Amino acid sequence: MAKSQNPRWTVKDSAQLYGIDRWANDYFGLSDDGKVTAKTLHTQVPLLDIIEGMAERDLHMPVILRIENILDAQIFRLNEAFRQAIDTLGYAGTYRGVYPIKVNQQAQVVEEIADFGKRYQHGFEVGSKPEMIAALSTLEEPGSLIICNGYKDEEFIELGLQAVKLGFICFFVIETPTELPIIIERSKALDVKPYIGVRVKMTTKVSGHWNTTSGDRSVFGLTTTQLIEVVDKLKAENMLDCLQLLHCHLGSQIPNIQDIRNGIAEACRFYADLRAEGAALSYIDLGGGLAVDYSGAERNEEQSRNYSLIEYCEDIVDTLKQTLDQHKMPHPTIVTESGRATVAYSSVLLFNILDTNNFEPTALPEPKEDDHPLLKQMRDVRAELNPRRLQENYNDTHYYRNEAREQFRRGLMDLRSRSVAENLFLDILHAITALLETMDRVPQDLEGLKQSLADIYYGNFSLFQSLPDIWAIDQQFPIMPIHRLDEKPTREAVIADITCDCDGKIDSFIGEYETQKTLSLHPLKEDEEYYIGVFLVGAYQETLGDLHNLFGDTNVVSVRLNSDGTYEFVKEIHGDTIADVLSYVEYQPQSMLVNYRNTAERAVREGRITARERTEMIKSFNASMQGYTYYEK
Ligand SMILES: *Cc1c(COP(=O)(O)O)cnc(C)c1O
């Protein structure tokens, strides 16, 4: 079909461009009138409707929107996929999931997982005393697993032993040999038989961002020598029957299924030999690592994965069954600690665009007789652009522009002429970019040209607070406008946040085939907000954030979609006020107000303002203190 026909832009074109069907896992879709919707099996609700509902409740942008149904659905899918794999492959053991609290510790998330997970006895993985306490106060179902990783002191261990008394299966996973004597001593004192696990150091190498959790230098897990020490110590105490769980964790976001298979095969070797030593192993905990396909590429690369959920489950079950059958070992209960995959989908960061900056030339004045010679030279380049000599045209343009700047510095060109030169420069670069679009091969020097001319869209959010992994590890998330998707996006842009930090920008996006340096967006309309969604941000983003420029926590809204197409606000949490963030860094809002009052009183005394003005100023100071840290309209 000839491109020049330029068929009307449709919602389908947007779906293709932003890849929503590739990464959304069926949780988000597009409505016929061009809006992103949150989906369940029975219904879909436009995110824009939810934003309107928030505004009516005085909850403004930026907002983290959590959709409870999605969290429930992920727990359902994970448990059901394992059940299906176990059935299909005739595995004799069962599956028990635990959610690692560190991945998103927010009370509402943890409570929802405990509540929905009850039917599967979905438990928790905890790595510290605060997480342990969070787990103990939310889990209800006796028989649920609590897996304690991390370094454990006496208090931590006592909490765990009390959990066992309450009917939970609370495992202490031994990470260092020093923990063992405390566990032995405390369990005797409290007269509880402890559940003990050992974390082994894996040598399987894993690709991806987080691969240092495995291998020789991993800080976690016991070396083989330490493992033998633990076994001997337990034997000596006549407690080897307490050693029931083998734990290994290869890392997070493992993109390659083969690495997972290799890891499990290695774990099975430990499992078999520890059982041969007399340990009563009956659980194998494979840790986290189940990846999220952020890019939707279904490939073995960092932001993706080359397997589906059911393949992940089947490969685990299959590898365990085959390896253990060879050793004639009974099939253990399979435990996994999927965090990222459980919570990533359920949160969306929403923000509005405050302003844009573009690098378009403004209208160029007609050439005049007495124009500066450089302007004439630039006009000649413009008139003679040649697709076969674009590199040369580009070099000339640059040269003349730099020359114009130099002449301005030396007083040989006036401000108006300089402005025309800068404008001509932009005009020529845009013309070159347009010609590049029609070419098969772009000269290397000109590859970054399009990006250097991209608009800047200023978003009402802080990257450091809400999307720390974009800054810290170049993570990519799916990002797209959540409305106007039946309209062709005609601008190419990067997104800047409102911190005054040059790192506070997003300039790497998931593209149709590969990473893109710009995102296609719509021009802003007068009198209409433009909203962007950053998707799949439920894992690791919400509490890693810092108070860069003292932008605080955003508003958080949790909704539940009903099958009749309505939705409810389950919970709303107002973000930090300015007084909140100031007090985090040890200011005292009360005495700040007193100081301000005194300053204003002095101004009254000195006749700079009236007493009435002072009252107004104090009122607005107070209102600011109680207000949101982000841009308010
Ligand atoms: C972080 C962590 C997890 C979670 O990993 P995901 O890849 O997010 O599922 C699980 N187990 C342990 C021990 C961890 O440290």
The ligand as an SDF file (V2000), in Angstrom:
LIG
                    3D

 15 15  0  0  0  0  0  0  0  0999 V2000
   14.6960   -9.8160   46.1850 C   0  0  0  0  0  0  0  0  0  0  0  0
   14.4940  -11.2090   46.4800 C   0  0  0  0  0  0  0  0  0  0  0  0
   13.4030  -11.8970   45.9240 C   0  0  0  0  0  0  0  0  0  0  0  0
   12.4780  -11.2870   44.9130 C   0  0  0  0  0  0  0  0  0  0  0  0
   12.9350  -11.4970   43.6290 O   0  0  0  0  0  0  0  0  0  0  0  0
   12.0260  -11.1520   42.3540 P   0  0  0  0  0  0  0  0  0  0  0  0
   12.9420  -11.3490   41.2290 O   0  0  0  0  0  0  0  0  0  0  0  0
   11.5430   -9.7510   42.5350 O   0  0  0  0  0  0  0  0  0  0  0  0
   10.8890  -12.0840   42.3140 O   0  0  0  0  0  0  0  0  0  0  0  0
   13.1900  -13.1920   46.3090 C   0  0  0  0  0  0  0  0  0  0  0  0
   14.0170  -13.8040   47.1980 N   0  0  0  0  0  0  0  0  0  0  0  0
   15.0870  -13.1710   47.7420 C   0  0  0  0  0  0  0  0  0  0  0  0
   15.9470  -13.8880   48.6940 C   0  0  0  0  0  0  0  0  0  0  0  0
   15.3560  -11.8660   47.3890 C   0  0  0  0  0  0  0  0  0  0  0  0
   16.4380  -11.2700   47.8960 O   0  0  0  0  0  0  0  0  0  0  0  0
  1  2  1  0
  2  3  1  0
  2 14  2  0
  3  4  1  0
  3 10  2  0
  4  5  1  0
  5  6  1  0
  6  7  2  0
  6  8  1  0
  6  9  1  0
 10 11  1  0
 11 12  2  0
 12 13  1  0
 12 14  1  0
 14 15  1  0
M  END
$$$$
